[in-house]
Structure formats: C-alpha cells, structure tokens
Amino acid sequence: MITCKRLIEEFLADFLDGTLGPDQLAELERHLSLCPPCVAYLNTYRKTRDLVQKQAIDMPPEMRAVLRKVIRDRFSRHTP
C-alpha cells in the first residue's frame, strides 16, 4: 500500500519520468484518487521540476569535475 510518505520518497520521480511498472502505477493512481494533499504536492512538484529544467544550463565538463571533487572532499571530511 502506498502511503503519502512512500509516494514522495519512492514513486514521485519515477511517476513523472514515466518509468513506473503497471502495478506500481495502478497503486499510485489509486492513492492519488483518494488523497487531495498528494495530488496538490504532485502538481507543485511537477511545476517546480519543469521550471528548474527549463532554466538549467549545461555545465562545462571541467567545471563539473571541479564541483564533484569539492563535494567529494567536503563530504569525506564529515564521514566517520
């Protein structure tokens, strides 16, 4: 059974990408038919994702490599 939390954590991105299996999709649609707050969240999430994708720019590969290194270095300092 899909709960609101599970919908957000496990299914939302796959639903919007169109990659859910038929059983998961049916279960998700059943949940959405009974849960107006999740429908509202889904609509807001979809709009936000669309806006971010429209404004995204391609990052040069060199910059991407530098950013990954910085994130890896910072994260490794905080990992026990």
C-alpha positions as CSV (number, residue, x, y, z in Angstrom):
1,M,0.0,0.0,0.0
2,I,1.3,3.5,-0.9
3,T,1.4,6.0,2.0
4,C,1.9,9.7,1.4
5,K,5.5,9.5,2.6
6,R,6.2,6.4,0.4
7,L,4.7,8.2,-2.6
8,I,7.1,11.1,-2.1
9,E,10.2,9.1,-1.3
10,E,9.9,6.2,-3.7
11,F,7.4,6.9,-6.5
12,L,7.1,10.5,-7.4
13,A,10.2,10.9,-9.6
14,D,9.6,7.6,-11.4
15,F,5.9,8.6,-11.9
16,L,6.9,11.9,-13.6
17,D,9.5,10.2,-15.6
18,G,7.0,7.6,-16.8
19,T,9.1,4.7,-15.6
20,L,6.8,3.0,-13.0
21,G,5.7,-0.5,-13.7
22,P,2.0,-1.2,-14.3
23,D,1.3,-2.5,-10.7
24,Q,3.1,0.5,-9.1
25,L,1.3,2.9,-11.4
26,A,-2.1,1.4,-10.6
27,E,-1.4,1.6,-6.9
28,L,-0.1,5.2,-7.2
29,E,-3.2,6.3,-9.2
30,R,-5.4,4.6,-6.6
31,H,-3.7,6.6,-3.8
32,L,-3.9,9.8,-5.7
33,S,-7.7,9.3,-6.3
34,L,-8.2,9.3,-2.6
35,C,-5.6,11.9,-1.4
36,P,-6.1,15.5,-2.5
37,P,-3.0,16.6,-0.5
38,C,-0.8,14.3,-2.5
39,V,-2.4,15.5,-5.8
40,A,-1.6,19.1,-4.7
41,Y,2.0,18.1,-3.8
42,L,2.4,16.2,-7.1
43,N,1.2,19.3,-9.1
44,T,3.6,21.6,-7.2
45,Y,6.5,19.2,-7.6
46,R,5.8,18.8,-11.3
47,K,5.7,22.6,-11.8
48,T,8.9,23.1,-9.8
49,R,10.7,20.4,-11.7
50,D,9.6,21.8,-15.1
51,L,10.8,25.3,-14.1
52,V,14.2,24.0,-13.0
53,Q,14.7,22.0,-16.1
54,K,13.8,25.0,-18.3
55,Q,16.3,27.2,-16.6
56,A,19.1,24.6,-16.4
57,I,22.2,25.3,-18.3
58,D,24.8,22.8,-19.4
59,M,27.8,22.9,-17.1
60,P,31.2,22.6,-18.9
61,P,32.8,19.2,-18.1
62,E,35.8,20.9,-16.4
63,M,33.5,22.7,-14.0
64,R,31.5,19.6,-13.4
65,A,34.7,17.7,-12.4
66,V,35.8,20.5,-10.1
67,L,32.4,20.6,-8.4
68,R,32.4,16.8,-7.9
69,K,35.8,17.0,-6.4
70,V,34.8,19.7,-4.0
71,I,31.7,17.9,-2.9
72,R,33.6,14.6,-2.5
73,D,36.3,16.3,-0.5
74,R,33.9,18.1,1.8
75,F,31.7,15.0,2.3
76,S,34.6,12.7,3.1
77,R,35.7,15.1,5.9
78,H,32.3,14.6,7.6
79,T,32.0,10.9,7.1
80,P,33.1,8.7,10.1
